[in-house]
Amino acid sequence: MSLNIWHPFTQHGLGEPIPEIARAEGAALYKADGTKIIDAISSWWVQTHGHCHPKIVSAIQEQSAQLDQIIFAGWTHQPARELAEGLADFLPRSLDHIFFSDSGSTAVEVALKMALGYWHHRGEARQKILVMEHSYHGDTIGAMSVGARGVFNQAYAPLLFDVGTIDFPEAAAEQAALDQLAAFCKDSDSPPAALIVEPLILGAGGMKIYSPAVLREMAAICRAHDVLFIADEVMTGWGRTGTIFACEQAGVEPDILCMAKGLTGGVIPLAVTAAKDALYQAHFSEDRARMFFHSSSFTANPIACAAANANLAIWRDEPVQERIDIIAAAHQAFADRLQRRASVSGLRQCGTILALEINDGAGDYMSSIGPELLRFFRDHNVLLRPLGNTIYIMPPYCITCEELESIYRVIEEAIDRFGTS
Ligand SMILES: *Cc1c(COP(=O)(O)O)cnc(C)c1O
């Protein structure tokens, strides 16, 4: 007798098989019988350097034998201090305070609470949060509130707070989205507290890309109207878009930056919300009622911090940027190869991420070919998880050219099999 496991984003009623993975190394997952599966989506966008990187494994082993967990309210430890020091080399100088939590969703909740707390303690009535259409910021109530509404959160709609939504800045319609942002920022009846965006690429919303120029302009509009600019780099951070953080490509220094997924190399949960001094100062006081009221039991868990320190060491000591550039070049060549196919549309690339739509006549997340594609890739031993008819690749940076090529081949087969022109 065993309890039944309820899996995330899984419709158990469809009776799909749930394969079991026994071990992993680099970009490869292995079943108990030895079958190799290529991890083409970095185990849900988290793994950066590949599975079981020896430096991260030994950092976790050593730290767990030394100090496993300690309350972080009023106490500290060496791995957290080391991480604060290390992150200073990766973040803009203006982001000089870091707050730890456990996941991307909580990093976003923390960012929203920091922003609201900032205006509250300054005595200004700014409460509205601005968001971009098609955004995804996590699955907790606050994170869902600032994300796109739809089938994913319909049942919880009564719990979600109202936000101001600007259009996604589609190519050639960018100005309209920027004008909407400016209009919200100027609204004196309901002055916004903050804008939260996924910089350069919207992940769960369908790998939708917009330009660094638009990102820069959005940040400038916010600055001009004192609206806080929150960058959710949970997915884009740690090299995904070709630079360590996506904001770098736009020369943008956000007021608050959220990171999680790749912070520990994607091995164990840890998140950081980095903030400018002004956010911290708004809470700094001799008055205990003004402290930042947020924590979780495992805030800054020492083992997770040690894994993050190992991640930083890998960035410093290994040719990570070269690996990223090789993937980007390979994606580009594959995109050229696909250019001629009539059943493919929306080919686009952002750093290590390549995305495309298979034309199937329907075309949204609930698209009927979604489950068929999932099955097809599973049967071909490639871990790909299309968003409806959108296929994307987001591999760990250690992936070999041969492994990339086998992913490309399987995608070509899928296009031949399911695409209509
Ligand atoms: C994945 C993701 C989150 C949520 O992170 P979790 O660790 O799954 O809670 C938030 N924002 C973005 C942009 C993400 O891609």
The ligand as a Gaussian input file, in Angstrom:
#p B3LYP/6-31G(d) Opt

LIG

0 1
 C        9.562000      29.519000     -13.108000
 C        9.276000      30.956000     -12.968000
 C        8.803000      31.489000     -11.767000
 C        8.426000      30.609000     -10.588000
 O        9.520000      29.967000     -10.058000
 P        9.272000      28.676000      -9.110000
 O       10.627000      28.376000      -8.565000
 O        8.724000      27.603000      -9.995000
 O        8.307000      29.100000      -8.066000
 C        8.656000      32.859000     -11.662000
 N        8.937000      33.660000     -12.704000
 C        9.385000      33.177000     -13.874000
 C        9.698000      34.134000     -14.966000
 C        9.547000      31.820000     -14.065000
 O        9.930000      31.328000     -15.252000

